[in-house]
Amino acid sequence: MSKYPMTAAGAESLRAELKELKSVKRPQIVNAIAEAREHGDLKENAEYHAAREQQSFCEGRIQDIEGKLSNAQIIDVTKMENTGKVIFGTTVTVINADTEEEITYKIVGDDEADIKSGLISVNSPIARGLIGKSLDDVANIQTPSGVVEFEIIEVQYI
């Protein structure tokens, strides 16, 4: 199986979610199923069916997280020397040449991506265009609205 890149923070948040699902959600769902069974006929018991559906979702999510963690290649850039090169896990500040807008992105794994928080997936067009570039380089990146020119003004290994 192939390994999937993930930041240390992303792996920690997945572990926290897994712990929450196993120690809190799962027992709540088991109690809800037991309570719904006490109400009698299971064919027409909406509470029972809803609890079973929740259980199915919860177990699926647990398996999904365990699979991701077992195949994760955790990369912690804080332990690397800052060479000024854009790699997975770095925080990059760029200037859009057309709009003069300054934007900061952190390049993270697919599961951690949240564009509103400035976290972009390593597989996104912008991240792919920036990776391998260095401080003061210019990257021409194909976006849905056309080619955009970004100048890299800061690369942080945080």
N, C-alpha and C positions, 0 to 999 in steps of 0.2 A: 504493500500500500504506500501511496505517496504521502509525504509529510506536508502539513499545512502551516504556513508561517503565522505566528501569533505573538503579540507583545506580552510581556510579563503581566501587565495590568489587565489585559484581555483574558488571560488564562486565570488570573485570580478572580475576576468577576464571574467567569463561568463556574469556577469551583464554588463560589458563594451561592450562585443560583442552584447548583446541584445539591448543595447541603440543605438549602431552603426547601427544595422539592422533596428530598428524601426525609427530612426530619420534621417538617411542618405540614406541607401540602398533602403528602401521601397519607399520613395518619388522619388528617381531617376528612379526606375523601373516603377512607375506609369506615370511619365513624358515620359519615353521611349515608353510605350504602347500607350499613347495618341498621341505621335508624329507618331508612326507607323500606327495608325488608319487613320491618315490624308492622308496617301499615297494611300488609296483606298482599292481595293479588298483584303480581309483578307486571302482568301484561299491560295494565292500565295505570301503572304507577309512574307518573311523570318525574317525580323526585328521584326515583330509582334510576330511571333511564338517563336523567341529567347527571347524576353522580357517576354512573358507569361511563358516560361520555367524558366527564372530567378526568376520571381515572385513566382512560385510554390516552387522552391528551398528555396527562402528566407522565405516564410511563414512556410514551413516545419521546417526550422532551428529555427525560432522564437518559434514555438510550442515545439520543442525538448528542447530548452534551458529553456523555462518557466516550462516545466514538470520536468526537472532535478533540477531546483532551488526550485520548490515547494516540491520535495521529498528529498532534500538535508539535511543531518545531518552535519552541519558545525562544524568542530573540530579545535580548535585553541590551539595547544600544547604550545604556548608561555605563556599561562596563567596557565599552569600546573607545578607542582613541578617535577624537573628532578630526577627521581628515578633510572636512569640508565637502565631502562627497555625499550625494543623496542616496541613501539606502533604506531598506525596510526599517521602520520604527523611528526614523528621523522626523524632526519637526522642521518644516521648510517654510520660509517666508518669501513670497514672490510678489512681483509687481506686474500687473496686467499692462502691457505696453499700450494698448488701445485706450483704456479708461484711466490709467494711472492709479488704479485701485490696488492697495496692498492687502494681500490675503495670506493667512498662515494655515498650513495644513500639516497634519501628522499622518504619516503613511502607516496604516495598520492592516490587520487581517480582515477578511470578508465579514466575519461575524461581529467585528468591533466597529465597523464603519458607521458613521453618523455625521453626515455632511453639515448639519446644523451646529454641531460641536467642533467642526473643523477636522474630523477624522475621516480620511478617505481610504477606500479599499486599495490594496496593492494592485488589484486587477483593473482599477478604473483608468480611463484614458489619461487623466491628468497625472496620476501616480506613475503610470508606465512611461509617460513622456518626461517626467522629472528624474526617475531613478537612473543613476549612472552619471548624471550631470554634477557639476561642482559649483561652488560659490562663484557668483558673477557670470555664470553661463546663461545663455538665452535658449529657451526651449520653445519650439513651435509645436503646439499640441492641437490635434484634430478633435474638436468638440462638436456636439450636435448643431451648434450655431455657426460652425466654420472653424478655420484655423485661428488659434489665439496664441499670441506671443507672450511668454512669461520670462521675466528676468529674475534669477535667483539672487536674493539679497542677504539671506541668512540661512544657515543650516545648523540646527542644534541637535545634539545627541542627548536628549533629556527623556 
